[in-house]
Amino acid sequence: MSDPFTHWSEERFWRQLEYGDTQGAIESARTALAAEPDSGQLHSMLALALLAAKRPYAARHEAAIARELEPELPLAHLAFGNALLAARRFNEGLAALEQAVALAPQTSELHEALGAGYLVTRRFEQAHSALQRALEIDPENLDAMVRLGDLAWQQGQRVEAEAWYLRALASAPAHLNALVGQGRVLLERGEVERARDHALWALQQHANDEGALLLLCAVAARRNRVMGLWWRLNSWLTLGGQRRTLMLLIGGYLLFNLSSLLLTDSGYPAAGSAVGWLWIGLALYSWIGPFWFLKMVERELARVEVKAEY
């Protein structure tokens, strides 16, 4: 690689991404590309920075250029695959990640990225296999440990999830995603203040991290008795996926309507009407909940201060 993009500047780029300075990372990559426009590596890095900035279509464009310039570059396929996943083109995204792994099968980070892709698409067995392979290649791959924790969490295996998060934190106490994961565990266990501490520690590493912000907001919701009910219900539905949500909605609708009809036919029209209104109230509560949650998010974030030198 040519002199305008030295090892020091590349290291700076990765640090900018790590600490959430996505715009700085984009500018670093663009500056290097001005001097070396035919570098697939640099186009791939710019794609990753754009992806971190929530610009998946621009990221996919840059990653496509990288693949054209260097078809055998694993990073190009990694960036392209992640951009496709962000655009919800799951099968194509996974295919690109699998191609990246095929090009560099002994690279632990690529297996971890593939495992993360499988996890997003809820292909749990494949995710577990890819993440375990990442750890076989590099037993100190902390991101793979955290992904395994996330996998266990999504499968309802709380003890195993916490074990993975704590294992990662034992090696790197400031690991962003491990802090967020362990914070979720603590919050569900009712240790609200400790969960909030984990969210704030994570935000010190990355002030705009979605997982840390969501954890902080969940803490705020958990503290509110009324909002806490919505948060618990939403967490339970999220854990079970779309099938659980549909079953609850359909089952709840049938149950409330059947109860209303039975009460009315049994000579209790007032009670039947009350059951009907209760269902409407629950429906409104579920619709209003997300907006109320966002308001609580804004109030909670207003209390968080980031140092000017960050």
C-alpha positions in Angstrom: 0.0 0.0 0.0 1.3 3.4 -0.9 2.7 6.0 1.5 -0.4 8.4 1.7 -2.2 5.7 3.7 0.3 4.5 6.2 0.0 1.9 8.9 -0.6 4.7 11.4 -3.4 6.2 9.5 -5.0 2.8 9.0 -4.8 2.1 12.7 -6.4 5.5 13.2 -9.2 4.6 10.9 -10.0 1.4 12.8 -9.9 3.3 16.1 -12.3 5.9 14.7 -14.7 3.1 13.9 -14.3 1.5 17.3 -15.1 4.7 19.1 -18.1 5.7 17.0 -16.4 8.5 15.0 -18.0 7.3 11.8 -17.7 10.6 10.0 -14.0 10.7 10.9 -13.5 7.2 9.6 -15.3 8.1 6.3 -13.0 11.1 5.8 -9.9 9.1 6.6 -10.8 6.4 4.0 -11.8 9.1 1.4 -8.5 10.9 1.9 -6.6 7.7 1.4 -8.7 6.8 -1.7 -7.8 10.2 -3.2 -4.2 9.1 -3.3 -4.9 5.4 -4.2 -8.3 5.2 -6.0 -7.8 1.6 -7.2 -7.3 0.0 -3.8 -9.9 -2.6 -3.1 -8.8 -2.5 0.6 -9.6 1.2 0.9 -13.0 0.9 -0.9 -13.8 -1.9 1.5 -12.8 0.2 4.5 -14.9 3.1 3.3 -17.8 0.7 2.8 -17.5 -0.5 6.5 -17.4 3.2 7.6 -20.5 4.0 5.6 -22.2 1.0 7.0 -21.4 2.1 10.5 -23.0 5.5 9.6 -26.2 3.7 8.6 -25.7 4.2 4.9 -26.1 0.6 3.6 -26.7 1.5 -0.1 -23.6 3.7 -0.3 -21.7 1.0 1.5 -22.9 -1.6 -0.9 -21.7 0.6 -3.8 -18.2 0.9 -2.4 -18.0 -2.8 -1.5 -19.1 -3.7 -5.1 -16.2 -1.5 -6.4 -13.8 -3.2 -4.1 -14.9 -6.7 -5.3 -14.5 -5.6 -8.9 -11.0 -4.2 -8.2 -9.8 -7.2 -6.0 -12.1 -10.2 -6.5 -10.0 -12.3 -4.1 -10.0 -9.8 -1.2 -12.0 -11.2 1.7 -12.6 -7.8 3.3 -14.4 -6.7 0.1 -16.8 -9.7 0.4 -17.2 -9.1 4.1 -18.2 -5.4 3.6 -20.5 -6.4 0.7 -22.2 -9.1 2.7 -22.8 -6.9 5.7 -24.2 -4.1 3.5 -26.6 -6.6 1.9 -27.7 -7.8 5.4 -28.3 -4.2 6.5 -30.5 -3.8 3.4 -32.4 -7.0 4.5 -31.1 -9.0 1.4 -30.3 -11.9 3.7 -29.6 -14.7 1.3 -27.3 -12.6 -0.8 -25.6 -11.2 2.2 -24.9 -14.6 3.7 -23.6 -15.8 0.4 -21.1 -13.0 0.3 -19.9 -13.7 3.8 -19.6 -17.4 3.0 -17.4 -16.4 0.0 -15.2 -14.2 2.3 -14.7 -17.2 4.6 -13.9 -19.5 1.6 -11.2 -17.0 0.6 -9.6 -16.9 4.0 -10.8 -20.0 6.0 -8.2 -19.6 8.8 -9.3 -16.0 9.6 -11.2 -16.1 12.9 -12.9 -12.7 12.3 -14.5 -13.8 9.1 -16.1 -16.8 10.8 -17.3 -14.5 13.6 -18.8 -12.2 11.0 -20.5 -15.1 9.2 -21.8 -16.3 12.6 -23.2 -12.8 13.3 -25.0 -12.9 9.9 -26.5 -16.3 10.7 -27.6 -14.9 14.1 -29.4 -12.0 12.4 -31.3 -14.4 10.3 -32.0 -16.7 13.3 -30.2 -19.6 11.8 -29.0 -20.7 15.2 -27.3 -24.0 14.4 -25.2 -22.5 11.6 -24.4 -19.4 13.8 -23.2 -21.7 16.6 -21.0 -23.7 14.2 -19.4 -20.6 12.7 -18.8 -18.9 16.0 -17.3 -22.0 17.5 -15.0 -22.3 14.5 -13.9 -18.7 15.1 -12.9 -19.6 18.6 -11.1 -22.7 17.5 -8.9 -20.6 15.2 -8.5 -17.8 17.8 -9.5 -18.7 21.4 -9.1 -15.0 22.3 -11.7 -13.7 19.8 -13.8 -11.7 22.2 -16.4 -10.7 19.6 -17.0 -14.4 18.9 -17.5 -15.0 22.7 -20.1 -12.1 22.8 -21.9 -13.4 19.7 -22.2 -16.8 21.4 -23.6 -15.0 24.4 -26.1 -13.3 22.1 -27.0 -16.6 20.5 -27.6 -18.1 23.9 -29.7 -15.1 24.9 -31.9 -15.3 21.9 -32.5 -19.0 22.6 -33.5 -18.2 26.2 -30.4 -19.7 27.8 -29.7 -16.9 30.3 -27.0 -18.7 32.4 -25.0 -19.6 29.3 -25.3 -16.1 27.9 -24.0 -14.5 31.0 -21.1 -17.0 31.1 -20.0 -15.9 27.7 -20.4 -12.2 28.5 -18.4 -12.5 31.7 -15.7 -14.5 29.9 -15.3 -11.7 27.5 -15.3 -9.0 30.2 -12.7 -10.9 32.2 -10.3 -10.4 29.3 -11.5 -6.9 28.3 -13.6 -5.1 31.0 -14.4 -2.3 28.6 -15.6 -4.5 25.7 -18.6 -2.6 24.4 -20.9 -5.4 23.3 -20.1 -7.6 26.3 -21.1 -4.7 28.6 -24.4 -4.3 26.8 -25.0 -8.0 26.9 -24.3 -8.4 30.6 -26.4 -5.2 31.2 -29.4 -7.0 29.6 -28.8 -10.0 31.8 -28.7 -7.8 34.9 -31.8 -5.8 33.9 -33.9 -8.9 33.4 -32.7 -10.2 36.8 -34.0 -7.0 38.3 -30.6 -5.4 39.1 -31.6 -2.2 37.5 -28.9 0.1 38.8 -26.1 -2.3 37.8 -27.7 -2.6 34.4 -27.6 1.2 34.1 -24.0 1.3 35.1 -23.2 -1.1 32.3 -25.1 1.0 29.8 -23.2 4.1 30.8 -19.8 2.3 30.7 -20.7 1.1 27.2 -21.6 4.6 26.1 -18.2 5.8 27.3 -16.7 3.5 24.7 -19.1 4.5 21.9 -21.5 7.4 22.6 -23.8 6.5 19.8 -24.0 2.7 20.1 -27.5 1.5 19.5 -27.2 -1.4 21.9 -26.0 0.7 24.7 -28.6 3.4 24.1 -31.4 0.7 23.9 -30.2 -0.8 27.2 -30.2 2.7 28.8 -33.7 3.2 27.6 -34.8 -0.2 28.8 -33.5 0.7 32.2 -35.6 3.9 32.1 -38.7 1.9 31.1 -38.1 -0.7 33.8 -38.1 2.0 36.5 -41.5 3.1 35.4 -44.2 0.8 36.8 -46.7 1.3 33.9 -44.1 1.5 31.2 -42.3 -1.5 32.8 -45.3 -3.7 31.9 -45.0 -2.8 28.3 -41.2 -3.3 28.3 -41.5 -6.8 29.8 -44.2 -7.8 27.4 -42.2 -6.5 24.4 -39.1 -8.3 25.6 -41.0 -11.5 25.9 -42.5 -11.1 22.5 -39.1 -10.2 20.9 -37.5 -13.3 22.4 -40.2 -15.5 20.8 -40.1 -14.0 17.4 -43.0 -13.2 15.0 -44.7 -16.5 15.7 -45.2 -15.8 19.4 -46.4 -12.2 18.6 -49.0 -13.5 16.1 -50.2 -16.3 18.4 -50.6 -13.8 21.2 -52.5 -11.3 19.1 -54.8 -13.9 17.5 -55.3 -15.8 20.8 -55.9 -12.6 22.8 -58.4 -11.3 20.2 -60.4 -14.6 20.2 -60.3 -14.9 24.0 -61.5 -11.4 24.7 -64.3 -11.6 22.0 -65.4 -15.0 23.1 -65.5 -13.8 26.8 -67.5 -10.8 25.8 -70.0 -12.8 23.8 -70.4 -15.4 26.6 -71.0 -12.8 29.3 -73.5 -10.9 27.1 -75.4 -14.2 26.3 -75.4 -15.1 30.0 -77.2 -11.9 30.9 -74.2 -9.8 31.8 -74.1 -7.2 29.0 -72.3 -4.7 31.1 -69.5 -7.2 31.9 -69.3 -8.2 28.3 -69.0 -4.6 27.2 -66.3 -4.0 29.8 -64.3 -7.0 28.5 -64.5 -5.5 25.0 -63.3 -2.1 26.2 -60.5 -3.8 28.1 -59.2 -5.4 24.8 -59.4 -2.0 23.1 -57.5 -0.5 26.1 -54.8 -3.1 25.8 -54.5 -2.5 22.1 -54.1 1.2 22.6 -51.5 0.6 25.3 -49.5 -1.6 22.9 -49.7 1.2 20.2 -48.8 4.1 22.6 -46.1 2.1 24.3 -43.4 2.6 21.7 -44.0 6.4 21.5 -44.0 6.7 25.2 -40.8 4.6 25.3 -39.1 7.1 22.8 -40.0 10.0 25.1 -38.4 8.3 28.0 -35.4 7.7 25.9 -35.0 11.4 25.2 -35.4 12.2 28.9 -32.8 9.6 29.9 -30.3 10.7 27.3 -30.6 14.3 28.4 -29.1 13.2 31.7 -26.1 11.6 30.0 -23.2 14.0 29.5 -20.3 13.3 27.1 -17.1 15.1 27.7 -16.3 17.8 25.1 -12.9 16.2 24.3 -14.5 12.9 23.3 
